[in-house]
Amino acid sequence: PKSTFTKKHGQKVILKLEKEMKRQYYKDGFHQEQSITYQWYTLDYLLLLLHASESMNVDLPRTIKKTVIMALDALYQIVIQRGCAPNFGDGGFDNQHDIFYQFYPSENKLSI
């Protein structure tokens, strides 16, 4: 079946996303929930969005790109000393059974 999604629809979606990002993220890049899980979870999808937009040659507003970079930086600020960020869930830093994901901001190739 042929998609009825148009460029006009895409622009509306991007404007709504931009509005929500302004509402949900502080200027320093931290998510309003102030939770590592929210920071990590939302950032994961925003990075997928950036990757998809680049591969489809869709130009996102500078404000969205800047917020993603600030959110990456905010996550970096709360990374534990070993250079790992905790996995999703409520275990936090004290649960030794948590799985940790390596996080290397020096490999970040995003630019605004």
GULODO-110716 format. One record per residue (C-alpha): residue in one letter; x, y, z. Coordinates in Angstrom, 1 decimal, decimal comma. Layout:
# GULODO-110716
<"A" <X Y Z>>
...
***
This chain:
# GULODO-110716
<"P" <0,0 0,0 0,0>>
<"K" <1,1 3,5 -0,8>>
<"S" <1,9 5,7 2,2>>
<"T" <-0,2 8,9 2,7>>
<"F" <2,5 10,5 4,8>>
<"T" <3,6 13,7 3,1>>
<"K" <6,4 16,2 3,6>>
<"K" <3,8 18,5 5,2>>
<"H" <3,0 15,8 7,7>>
<"G" <6,7 15,4 8,4>>
<"Q" <7,1 19,1 9,0>>
<"K" <4,2 19,1 11,5>>
<"V" <5,8 16,1 13,4>>
<"I" <9,1 17,9 13,5>>
<"L" <7,5 21,1 14,9>>
<"K" <5,7 19,1 17,5>>
<"L" <8,9 17,2 18,5>>
<"E" <10,8 20,5 18,7>>
<"K" <8,1 21,9 21,0>>
<"E" <8,1 18,8 23,2>>
<"M" <11,9 18,8 23,5>>
<"K" <11,8 22,5 24,6>>
<"R" <9,2 21,5 27,2>>
<"Q" <11,0 18,3 28,4>>
<"Y" <14,6 19,3 28,4>>
<"Y" <16,3 21,9 30,5>>
<"K" <18,8 24,2 28,7>>
<"D" <21,7 22,3 30,2>>
<"G" <20,5 19,1 28,5>>
<"F" <19,0 17,3 31,5>>
<"H" <15,6 15,8 31,0>>
<"Q" <13,0 17,3 33,3>>
<"E" <12,4 13,9 35,0>>
<"Q" <16,0 14,2 36,3>>
<"S" <16,4 10,4 36,0>>
<"I" <19,3 8,5 34,4>>
<"T" <16,7 6,2 32,9>>
<"Y" <14,7 8,9 31,2>>
<"Q" <17,9 10,6 30,0>>
<"W" <19,3 7,4 28,5>>
<"Y" <15,9 6,2 27,1>>
<"T" <14,9 9,4 25,4>>
<"L" <18,4 10,0 24,1>>
<"D" <18,5 6,6 22,5>>
<"Y" <15,5 7,5 20,4>>
<"L" <16,7 11,0 19,6>>
<"L" <20,0 9,5 18,3>>
<"L" <18,0 7,1 16,1>>
<"L" <16,1 10,1 14,8>>
<"L" <19,3 12,0 14,0>>
<"H" <20,7 8,9 12,2>>
<"A" <17,5 8,4 10,2>>
<"S" <17,3 12,1 9,3>>
<"E" <20,8 12,1 8,0>>
<"S" <20,4 8,9 6,0>>
<"M" <17,2 10,2 4,4>>
<"N" <18,6 13,8 3,9>>
<"V" <16,0 15,4 6,1>>
<"D" <17,2 18,6 7,7>>
<"L" <16,2 18,8 11,3>>
<"P" <16,0 22,2 13,1>>
<"R" <19,2 23,3 14,8>>
<"T" <17,4 23,4 18,1>>
<"I" <16,7 19,7 18,0>>
<"K" <20,3 18,9 17,1>>
<"K" <21,6 21,2 19,9>>
<"T" <19,3 19,6 22,4>>
<"V" <20,5 16,1 21,5>>
<"I" <24,1 17,2 21,9>>
<"M" <23,3 18,9 25,2>>
<"A" <21,5 15,7 26,4>>
<"L" <24,6 13,6 25,5>>
<"D" <26,8 16,0 27,4>>
<"A" <24,4 15,9 30,4>>
<"L" <24,5 12,0 30,4>>
<"Y" <28,3 12,3 30,2>>
<"Q" <28,3 14,5 33,3>>
<"I" <26,5 11,7 35,3>>
<"V" <28,6 8,8 34,0>>
<"I" <30,4 6,9 36,8>>
<"Q" <34,1 7,1 37,0>>
<"R" <34,7 3,9 35,0>>
<"G" <33,2 5,5 32,0>>
<"C" <29,9 3,5 32,1>>
<"A" <26,3 4,5 32,4>>
<"P" <23,8 2,2 34,2>>
<"N" <21,4 0,1 32,3>>
<"F" <17,6 0,9 32,3>>
<"G" <15,8 0,1 35,5>>
<"D" <15,6 1,1 39,1>>
<"G" <18,7 -0,7 40,2>>
<"G" <20,8 2,5 40,0>>
<"F" <24,5 2,4 40,9>>
<"D" <24,3 0,1 44,0>>
<"N" <23,0 -3,0 42,3>>
<"Q" <26,0 -5,1 41,3>>
<"H" <23,9 -7,1 38,9>>
<"D" <23,2 -4,2 36,7>>
<"I" <24,5 -4,4 33,2>>
<"F" <26,6 -1,4 32,2>>
<"Y" <26,9 0,1 28,8>>
<"Q" <30,1 1,7 27,7>>
<"F" <29,7 5,3 26,8>>
<"Y" <32,4 7,0 24,8>>
<"P" <31,6 10,7 24,2>>
<"S" <34,9 11,1 22,3>>
<"E" <33,4 8,9 19,5>>
<"N" <30,4 11,3 19,2>>
<"K" <30,3 12,5 15,7>>
<"L" <27,3 14,7 15,9>>
<"S" <27,6 18,4 15,0>>
<"I" <25,2 21,3 14,9>>
***
